[in-house]
């Protein structure tokens, strides 16, 4: 249906569909291999943060700080896994790891937030806004990510709570263990100025 339009735009015939995550990962890998633009952090929204394949691939190149949905599941403590014993001597023996019976199920980030004591939170200034400092409450803890219903990598869970309406935002990061909270606070406010630059640039060139 769009063949004529694609021809007018000069889009090559061999171009195929790619998801945003695939395109972003290709650009990230190209930048890394080129080496002319040094970078350490990747920030992204829920569309990328919910894609665990994207996070794992990006995490091989860069430290990510990814916003994740409220239904994201994590473990506070790494659960035990094992290959189950066969139920009978006949048939194939199980080969895949499973959670050991009785282990805690993964919790949503919302459930984790609800269980945090008051002492886990601290107030920080994210950045200066047009109407003054932008301030929020933060909590940070180490958690275990879920991969195919099994425990995956150890990551940081960063929680940001609005001090006016209590709205919660959740982020995951593969940053090193010695990463200070101040770095996560700074990163939580960096997507907005980048997106603003995109908006202003599009206006300047008439898009």
DRENPA-3360 file (N, C-alpha, C; in nm, 2 decimals, always signed):
BEGIN
1 = XXXXXXXX = +0.08/-0.12/+0.00/+0.00/+0.00/+0.00/+0.09/+0.13/+0.00 ~ +0.21/+0.12/+0.06/+0.29/+0.24/+0.07/+0.41/+0.23/-0.03 ~ +0.41/+0.14/-0.13/+0.52/+0.13/-0.22/+0.55/+0.26/-0.29 ~ +0.44/+0.32/-0.34/+0.46/+0.45/-0.42/+0.52/+0.55/-0.33 ~ +0.47/+0.56/-0.21/+0.53/+0.67/-0.12/+0.67/+0.64/-0.08 ~ +0.71/+0.51/-0.06/+0.85/+0.48/-0.03/+0.94/+0.51/-0.15 ~ +0.89/+0.49/-0.27/+0.97/+0.52/-0.39/+0.99/+0.67/-0.40 ~ +0.89/+0.75/-0.37/+0.91/+0.90/-0.38/+1.01/+0.95/-0.27;
9 = XXXXXXXX = +1.01/+0.88/-0.16/+1.11/+0.92/-0.05/+1.25/+0.86/-0.08 ~ +1.26/+0.78/-0.18/+1.39/+0.72/-0.20/+1.44/+0.62/-0.11 ~ +1.35/+0.55/-0.04/+1.38/+0.44/+0.05/+1.43/+0.32/-0.02 ~ +1.54/+0.27/+0.01/+1.60/+0.15/-0.07/+1.50/+0.03/-0.06 ~ +1.50/-0.05/-0.16/+1.41/-0.17/-0.17/+1.44/-0.27/-0.07 ~ +1.57/-0.28/-0.03/+1.61/-0.39/+0.06/+1.59/-0.35/+0.21 ~ +1.53/-0.24/+0.24/+1.51/-0.20/+0.38/+1.40/-0.29/+0.44 ~ +1.42/-0.35/+0.55/+1.32/-0.43/+0.62/+1.28/-0.37/+0.75;
17 = XXXXXXXX = +1.17/-0.42/+0.80/+1.12/-0.37/+0.93/+1.21/-0.41/+1.05 ~ +1.23/-0.31/+1.13/+1.31/-0.33/+1.26/+1.24/-0.26/+1.37 ~ +1.24/-0.32/+1.49/+1.18/-0.26/+1.60/+1.27/-0.14/+1.65 ~ +1.21/-0.06/+1.73/+1.29/+0.05/+1.79/+1.41/+0.00/+1.87 ~ +1.39/-0.11/+1.94/+1.49/-0.17/+2.03/+1.61/-0.22/+1.94 ~ +1.57/-0.28/+1.83/+1.68/-0.33/+1.73/+1.76/-0.22/+1.68 ~ +1.69/-0.11/+1.63/+1.75/+0.00/+1.58/+1.85/+0.07/+1.68 ~ +1.79/+0.08/+1.80/+1.87/+0.15/+1.91/+2.00/+0.06/+1.94;
25 = XXXXXXXX = +1.98/-0.07/+1.94/+2.10/-0.15/+1.97/+2.20/-0.15/+1.86 ~ +2.16/-0.14/+1.74/+2.25/-0.13/+1.62/+2.33/+0.00/+1.63 ~ +2.26/+0.11/+1.66/+2.32/+0.24/+1.68/+2.42/+0.24/+1.79 ~ +2.38/+0.18/+1.90/+2.47/+0.17/+2.02/+2.60/+0.09/+1.98 ~ +2.58/-0.02/+1.92/+2.70/-0.10/+1.88/+2.79/-0.03/+1.78 ~ +2.73/+0.05/+1.69/+2.80/+0.12/+1.59/+2.89/+0.23/+1.66 ~ +2.82/+0.30/+1.75/+2.89/+0.41/+1.82/+3.01/+0.35/+1.90 ~ +2.99/+0.24/+1.96/+3.09/+0.17/+2.05/+3.21/+0.13/+1.96;
33 = XXXXXXXX = +3.18/+0.07/+1.84/+3.29/+0.02/+1.76/+3.36/+0.14/+1.69 ~ +3.29/+0.25/+1.66/+3.35/+0.37/+1.60/+3.45/+0.43/+1.69 ~ +3.41/+0.45/+1.82/+3.50/+0.50/+1.92/+3.52/+0.65/+1.92 ~ +3.46/+0.73/+1.83/+3.48/+0.87/+1.83/+3.39/+0.95/+1.92 ~ +3.29/+0.89/+1.98/+3.20/+0.95/+2.07/+3.20/+0.87/+2.20 ~ +3.29/+0.90/+2.29/+3.29/+0.83/+2.42/+3.16/+0.85/+2.50 ~ +3.11/+0.74/+2.56/+2.99/+0.75/+2.64/+3.00/+0.64/+2.74 ~ +2.93/+0.66/+2.86/+2.93/+0.56/+2.96/+2.79/+0.52/+3.00;
41 = XXXXXXXX = +2.69/+0.60/+2.98/+2.56/+0.57/+3.03/+2.46/+0.57/+2.91 ~ +2.36/+0.48/+2.93/+2.24/+0.48/+2.84/+2.12/+0.49/+2.92 ~ +2.04/+0.59/+2.90/+1.91/+0.61/+2.96/+1.80/+0.58/+2.87 ~ +1.69/+0.52/+2.91/+1.58/+0.49/+2.82/+1.45/+0.48/+2.90 ~ +1.34/+0.48/+2.82/+1.20/+0.47/+2.89/+1.15/+0.33/+2.90 ~ +1.03/+0.31/+2.94/+0.97/+0.18/+2.97/+0.97/+0.09/+2.84 ~ +0.95/+0.15/+2.73/+0.95/+0.07/+2.60/+1.07/-0.01/+2.58 ~ +1.19/+0.05/+2.63/+1.31/-0.02/+2.62/+1.34/-0.10/+2.75;
49 = XXXXXXXX = +1.30/-0.04/+2.86/+1.33/-0.10/+2.99/+1.26/-0.24/+3.01 ~ +1.15/-0.26/+2.95/+1.07/-0.38/+2.97/+1.13/-0.49/+2.88 ~ +1.22/-0.46/+2.78/+1.27/-0.55/+2.69/+1.41/-0.61/+2.75 ~ +1.40/-0.72/+2.81/+1.51/-0.78/+2.88/+1.63/-0.82/+2.79 ~ +1.59/-0.86/+2.66/+1.69/-0.89/+2.57/+1.77/-0.77/+2.53 ~ +1.70/-0.66/+2.51/+1.77/-0.53/+2.48/+1.86/-0.49/+2.59 ~ +1.81/-0.50/+2.72/+1.90/-0.46/+2.83/+2.02/-0.54/+2.84 ~ +2.01/-0.67/+2.83/+2.12/-0.76/+2.84/+2.22/-0.74/+2.73;
57 = XXXXXXXX = +2.18/-0.71/+2.61/+2.27/-0.68/+2.50/+2.34/-0.54/+2.52 ~ +2.26/-0.44/+2.56/+2.31/-0.31/+2.58/+2.41/-0.31/+2.70 ~ +2.38/-0.39/+2.80/+2.46/-0.40/+2.92/+2.60/-0.45/+2.89 ~ +2.62/-0.52/+2.78/+2.76/-0.56/+2.74/+2.84/-0.45/+2.70 ~ +2.78/-0.34/+2.66/+2.85/-0.22/+2.60/+2.86/-0.11/+2.70 ~ +2.75/-0.08/+2.78/+2.74/+0.04/+2.85/+2.66/+0.02/+2.98 ~ +2.67/+0.11/+3.07/+2.58/+0.11/+3.19/+2.45/+0.17/+3.16 ~ +2.34/+0.09/+3.17/+2.21/+0.14/+3.14/+2.14/+0.19/+3.27;
65 = XXXXXXXX = +2.05/+0.29/+3.25/+1.96/+0.34/+3.35/+1.82/+0.34/+3.29 ~ +1.75/+0.23/+3.31/+1.63/+0.21/+3.23/+1.50/+0.22/+3.31 ~ +1.41/+0.30/+3.27/+1.28/+0.31/+3.34/+1.20/+0.18/+3.31 ~ +1.13/+0.12/+3.41/+1.06/+0.00/+3.39/+0.92/+0.01/+3.44 ~ +0.83/-0.07/+3.38/+0.69/-0.06/+3.42/+0.66/-0.10/+3.57 ~ +0.55/-0.07/+3.62/+0.51/-0.10/+3.76/+0.49/-0.25/+3.78 ~ +0.47/-0.32/+3.68/+0.45/-0.47/+3.70/+0.57/-0.55/+3.67 ~ +0.69/-0.48/+3.67/+0.82/-0.55/+3.66/+0.84/-0.64/+3.78;
73 = XXXXXXXX = +0.88/-0.76/+3.76/+0.90/-0.85/+3.88/+1.05/-0.87/+3.91 ~ +1.08/-0.87/+4.04/+1.22/-0.89/+4.08/+1.22/-0.97/+4.21 ~ +1.34/-1.02/+4.24/+1.36/-1.09/+4.37/+1.45/-1.00/+4.46 ~ +1.42/-0.99/+4.58/+1.50/-0.92/+4.68/+1.62/-1.00/+4.72 ~ +1.60/-1.13/+4.72/+1.71/-1.23/+4.75/+1.71/-1.33/+4.64 ~ +1.83/-1.37/+4.59/+1.84/-1.47/+4.48/+1.78/-1.60/+4.53 ~ +1.68/-1.65/+4.46/+1.62/-1.78/+4.50/+1.70/-1.90/+4.45 ~ +1.68/-2.01/+4.52/+1.76/-2.13/+4.48/+1.69/-2.20/+4.36;
81 = XXXXXXXX = +1.77/-2.25/+4.27/+1.72/-2.33/+4.16/+1.79/-2.46/+4.15 ~ +1.73/-2.55/+4.08/+1.78/-2.69/+4.07/+1.71/-2.76/+3.95 ~ +1.78/-2.86/+3.90/+1.72/-2.95/+3.80/+1.63/-3.05/+3.88 ~ +1.50/-3.06/+3.86/+1.42/-3.15/+3.94/+1.45/-3.29/+3.92 ~ +1.43/-3.37/+4.02/+1.45/-3.52/+4.01/+1.34/-3.57/+3.92 ~ +1.37/-3.67/+3.84/+1.26/-3.73/+3.76/+1.16/-3.80/+3.84 ~ +1.03/-3.79/+3.80/+0.92/-3.84/+3.87/+0.91/-4.00/+3.86 ~ +0.97/-4.05/+3.75/+0.97/-4.19/+3.73/+1.10/-4.23/+3.66;
89 = XXXXXXXX = +1.13/-4.36/+3.65/+1.25/-4.40/+3.58/+1.23/-4.40/+3.43 ~ +1.11/-4.39/+3.39/+1.08/-4.39/+3.25/+1.08/-4.25/+3.19 ~ +1.10/-4.24/+3.06/+1.10/-4.11/+3.00/+1.23/-4.03/+3.02 ~ +1.23/-3.91/+2.96/+1.35/-3.83/+2.96/+1.37/-3.77/+3.10 ~ +1.49/-3.75/+3.14/+1.53/-3.69/+3.26/+1.52/-3.53/+3.24 ~ +1.46/-3.46/+3.34/+1.46/-3.31/+3.33/+1.60/-3.26/+3.32 ~ +1.61/-3.15/+3.24/+1.74/-3.09/+3.22/+1.74/-2.94/+3.25 ~ +1.62/-2.88/+3.26/+1.61/-2.74/+3.28/+1.60/-2.70/+3.42;
97 = XXXXXXXX = +1.66/-2.59/+3.46/+1.66/-2.54/+3.60/+1.51/-2.50/+3.63 ~ +1.48/-2.52/+3.75/+1.35/-2.46/+3.80/+1.37/-2.41/+3.94 ~ +1.28/-2.32/+3.99/+1.29/-2.28/+4.12/+1.26/-2.39/+4.22 ~ +1.34/-2.40/+4.32/+1.33/-2.50/+4.43/+1.19/-2.48/+4.50 ~ +1.12/-2.58/+4.52/+0.99/-2.57/+4.58/+1.00/-2.50/+4.72 ~ +0.91/-2.41/+4.74/+0.91/-2.33/+4.86/+0.98/-2.20/+4.85 ~ +1.05/-2.17/+4.75/+1.12/-2.04/+4.73/+1.02/-1.93/+4.70 ~ +1.06/-1.81/+4.75/+0.97/-1.70/+4.73/+0.95/-1.66/+4.59;
105 = XXXXXXXX = +0.83/-1.62/+4.55/+0.80/-1.58/+4.41/+0.86/-1.44/+4.40 ~ +0.89/-1.40/+4.27/+0.93/-1.26/+4.25/+0.82/-1.17/+4.28 ~ +0.86/-1.05/+4.32/+0.76/-0.94/+4.36/+0.76/-0.83/+4.25 ~ +0.65/-0.76/+4.24/+0.65/-0.65/+4.15/+0.72/-0.53/+4.22 ~ +0.77/-0.44/+4.14/+0.84/-0.32/+4.19/+0.75/-0.24/+4.28 ~ +0.62/-0.24/+4.25/+0.52/-0.17/+4.33/+0.51/-0.24/+4.47 ~ +0.51/-0.37/+4.48/+0.51/-0.44/+4.60/+0.63/-0.42/+4.68 ~ +0.75/-0.41/+4.62/+0.87/-0.39/+4.68/+0.87/-0.25/+4.75;
113 = XXXXXXXX = +0.82/-0.15/+4.67/+0.82/-0.01/+4.72/+0.73/+0.00/+4.84 ~ +0.62/-0.07/+4.84/+0.52/-0.07/+4.95/+0.58/-0.13/+5.08 ~ +0.68/-0.22/+5.07/+0.74/-0.28/+5.18/+0.86/-0.22/+5.23 ~ +0.91/-0.11/+5.17/+1.03/-0.04/+5.22/+1.00/+0.04/+5.34 ~ +1.09/+0.04/+5.44/+1.07/+0.12/+5.56/+1.10/+0.27/+5.52 ~ +1.05/+0.36/+5.61/+1.07/+0.50/+5.59/+1.22/+0.54/+5.58 ~ +1.30/+0.47/+5.65/+1.44/+0.50/+5.66/+1.52/+0.47/+5.52 ~ +1.45/+0.40/+5.43/+1.51/+0.36/+5.30/+1.51/+0.48/+5.21;
121 = XXXXXXXX = +1.43/+0.58/+5.24/+1.41/+0.69/+5.15/+1.49/+0.81/+5.19 ~ +1.54/+0.89/+5.10/+1.61/+1.02/+5.12/+1.57/+1.12/+5.02 ~ +1.57/+1.24/+5.05/+1.53/+1.35/+4.96/+1.65/+1.41/+4.89 ~ +1.63/+1.43/+4.76/+1.74/+1.49/+4.68/+1.69/+1.58/+4.57 ~ +1.78/+1.68/+4.54/+1.75/+1.77/+4.43/+1.80/+1.71/+4.30 ~ +1.71/+1.69/+4.20/+1.75/+1.63/+4.07/+1.82/+1.73/+3.99 ~ +1.76/+1.84/+3.97/+1.82/+1.95/+3.89/+1.74/+2.08/+3.91 ~ +1.79/+2.18/+3.85/+1.72/+2.31/+3.86/+1.62/+2.32/+3.74;
129 = XXXXXXXX = +1.50/+2.34/+3.77/+1.39/+2.35/+3.67/+1.36/+2.50/+3.64 ~ +1.26/+2.52/+3.55/+1.22/+2.66/+3.52/+1.16/+2.73/+3.64 ~ +1.10/+2.65/+3.73/+1.03/+2.71/+3.84/+1.10/+2.68/+3.97 ~ +1.23/+2.65/+3.96/+1.30/+2.62/+4.08/+1.35/+2.48/+4.08 ~ +1.42/+2.43/+4.19/+1.48/+2.30/+4.20/+1.37/+2.19/+4.19 ~ +1.40/+2.09/+4.12/+1.32/+1.97/+4.11/+1.37/+1.87/+4.21 ~ +1.28/+1.84/+4.31/+1.32/+1.75/+4.42/+1.23/+1.63/+4.42 ~ +1.29/+1.52/+4.47/+1.21/+1.39/+4.48/+1.28/+1.30/+4.59;
137 = XXXXXXXX = +1.20/+1.21/+4.63/+1.25/+1.11/+4.73/+1.31/+0.99/+4.65 ~ +1.42/+0.93/+4.70/+1.48/+0.82/+4.63/+1.51/+0.71/+4.73 ~ +1.50/+0.59/+4.68/+1.54/+0.47/+4.75/+1.62/+0.38/+4.65 ~ +1.72/+0.31/+4.69/+1.80/+0.23/+4.61/+1.83/+0.10/+4.68 ~ +1.82/-0.01/+4.60/+1.86/-0.14/+4.66/+1.90/-0.24/+4.55 ~ +1.98/-0.34/+4.59/+2.02/-0.44/+4.50/+1.91/-0.55/+4.49 ~ +1.88/-0.59/+4.37/+1.78/-0.69/+4.35/+1.83/-0.79/+4.24 ~ +1.75/-0.90/+4.22/+1.78/-1.00/+4.12/+1.67/-0.99/+4.01;
145 = XXXXXXXX = +1.72/-0.97/+3.89/+1.62/-0.95/+3.78/+1.57/-1.09/+3.74 ~ +1.46/-1.09/+3.67/+1.39/-1.21/+3.62/+1.42/-1.23/+3.47 ~ +1.47/-1.36/+3.44/+1.49/-1.39/+3.30/+1.42/-1.53/+3.28 ~ +1.32/-1.53/+3.20/+1.25/-1.65/+3.17/+1.20/-1.72/+3.29 ~ +1.14/-1.64/+3.39/+1.09/-1.69/+3.51/+1.19/-1.75/+3.61 ~ +1.32/-1.73/+3.58/+1.43/-1.77/+3.66/+1.51/-1.65/+3.70 ~ +1.60/-1.66/+3.81/+1.68/-1.55/+3.85/+1.78/-1.52/+3.74 ~ +1.80/-1.39/+3.71/+1.89/-1.34/+3.61/+2.00/-1.26/+3.68;
153 = XXXXXXXX = +2.05/-1.15/+3.62/+2.16/-1.07/+3.68/+2.12/-1.00/+3.80 ~ +2.22/-0.97/+3.89/+2.20/-0.87/+4.00/+2.21/-0.73/+3.94 ~ +2.11/-0.65/+3.98/+2.10/-0.51/+3.93/+2.06/-0.42/+4.04 ~ +2.07/-0.29/+4.01/+2.02/-0.19/+4.10/+1.87/-0.16/+4.07 ~ +1.79/-0.15/+4.17/+1.65/-0.10/+4.16/+1.65/+0.04/+4.22 ~ +1.62/+0.14/+4.14/+1.61/+0.28/+4.19/+1.47/+0.32/+4.18 ~ +1.42/+0.37/+4.30/+1.28/+0.42/+4.31/+1.28/+0.57/+4.33 ~ +1.20/+0.64/+4.25/+1.19/+0.79/+4.26/+1.04/+0.82/+4.29;
161 = XXXXXXXX = +1.02/+0.90/+4.40/+0.88/+0.93/+4.45/+0.86/+1.08/+4.44 ~ +0.76/+1.12/+4.38/+0.73/+1.27/+4.37/+0.68/+1.31/+4.51 ~ +0.74/+1.43/+4.55/+0.70/+1.47/+4.69/+0.57/+1.55/+4.69 ~ +0.51/+1.57/+4.58/+0.38/+1.64/+4.58/+0.26/+1.54/+4.57 ~ +0.27/+1.45/+4.48/+0.15/+1.36/+4.46/+0.19/+1.21/+4.49 ~ +0.32/+1.18/+4.53/+0.36/+1.05/+4.56/+0.37/+0.95/+4.45 ~ +0.37/+1.00/+4.33/+0.38/+0.92/+4.21/+0.52/+0.85/+4.21 ~ +0.52/+0.72/+4.18/+0.65/+0.64/+4.18/+0.69/+0.61/+4.04;
169 = XXXXXXXX = +0.82/+0.62/+4.02/+0.89/+0.58/+3.90/+0.99/+0.48/+3.94 ~ +1.01/+0.38/+3.85/+1.11/+0.27/+3.88/+1.21/+0.26/+3.77 ~ +1.34/+0.24/+3.81/+1.45/+0.22/+3.72/+1.53/+0.10/+3.75 ~ +1.59/+0.04/+3.65/+1.69/-0.06/+3.68/+1.82/-0.02/+3.61 ~ +1.93/-0.06/+3.68/+2.06/-0.03/+3.63/+2.16/-0.14/+3.65 ~ +2.25/-0.16/+3.56/+2.36/-0.26/+3.57/+2.49/-0.19/+3.62 ~ +2.47/-0.07/+3.68/+2.59/+0.00/+3.72/+2.67/-0.08/+3.82 ~ +2.80/-0.04/+3.84/+2.89/-0.11/+3.93/+2.84/-0.09/+4.08;
177 = XXXXXXXX = +2.88/-0.18/+4.16/+2.84/-0.18/+4.30/+2.87/-0.05/+4.37 ~ +2.98/+0.01/+4.34/+3.03/+0.13/+4.41/+2.96/+0.26/+4.35 ~ +2.86/+0.25/+4.27/+2.80/+0.37/+4.21/+2.72/+0.44/+4.32 ~ +2.75/+0.57/+4.34/+2.68/+0.65/+4.45/+2.54/+0.68/+4.41 ~ +2.46/+0.70/+4.51/+2.32/+0.74/+4.49/+2.31/+0.87/+4.41 ~ +2.40/+0.96/+4.43/+2.40/+1.09/+4.36/+2.40/+1.07/+4.21 ~ +2.47/+0.97/+4.16/+2.48/+0.94/+4.02/+2.34/+0.90/+3.97 ~ +2.27/+0.81/+4.04/+2.14/+0.77/+4.00/+2.04/+0.89/+4.00;
185 = XXXXXXXX = +2.05/+0.97/+4.10/+1.97/+1.09/+4.11/+1.99/+1.18/+3.98 ~ +2.11/+1.20/+3.95/+2.14/+1.28/+3.83/+2.09/+1.22/+3.70 ~ +2.11/+1.09/+3.69/+2.06/+1.01/+3.57/+1.91/+1.02/+3.56 ~ +1.84/+1.02/+3.67/+1.69/+1.02/+3.66/+1.63/+1.14/+3.60 ~ +1.71/+1.25/+3.59/+1.66/+1.37/+3.53/+1.73/+1.40/+3.40 ~ +1.80/+1.31/+3.34/+1.88/+1.35/+3.22/+1.80/+1.32/+3.09 ~ +1.70/+1.24/+3.09/+1.62/+1.22/+2.96/+1.55/+1.35/+2.92 ~ +1.50/+1.42/+3.02/+1.42/+1.54/+2.98/+1.50/+1.64/+2.90;
193 = XXXXXXXX = +1.62/+1.68/+2.95/+1.70/+1.78/+2.87/+1.74/+1.73/+2.73 ~ +1.77/+1.60/+2.72/+1.80/+1.54/+2.59/+1.68/+1.55/+2.49 ~ +1.57/+1.51/+2.54/+1.45/+1.51/+2.46/+1.41/+1.66/+2.42 ~ +1.44/+1.75/+2.51/+1.41/+1.89/+2.49/+1.51/+1.94/+2.37 ~ +1.63/+1.89/+2.37/+1.72/+1.93/+2.27/+1.67/+1.88/+2.13 ~ +1.62/+1.76/+2.13/+1.56/+1.70/+2.01/+1.44/+1.79/+1.96 ~ +1.36/+1.83/+2.05/+1.24/+1.91/+2.01/+1.28/+2.04/+1.96 ~ +1.38/+2.11/+2.02/+1.42/+2.24/+1.98/+1.49/+2.23/+1.84;
201 = XXXXXXX = +1.57/+2.12/+1.82/+1.64/+2.10/+1.69/+1.54/+2.08/+1.58 ~ +1.43/+2.00/+1.60/+1.33/+1.98/+1.50/+1.26/+2.11/+1.46 ~ +1.24/+2.20/+1.56/+1.18/+2.33/+1.53/+1.27/+2.42/+1.45 ~ +1.40/+2.41/+1.48/+1.50/+2.49/+1.41/+1.50/+2.46/+1.26 ~ +1.49/+2.33/+1.23/+1.50/+2.29/+1.09/+1.36/+2.27/+1.02 ~ +1.26/+2.31/+1.09/+1.13/+2.31/+1.04/+1.05/+2.18/+1.03 ~ +1.09/+2.08/+1.12/+1.02/+1.95/+1.12/+0.90/+1.96/+1.21;
% end
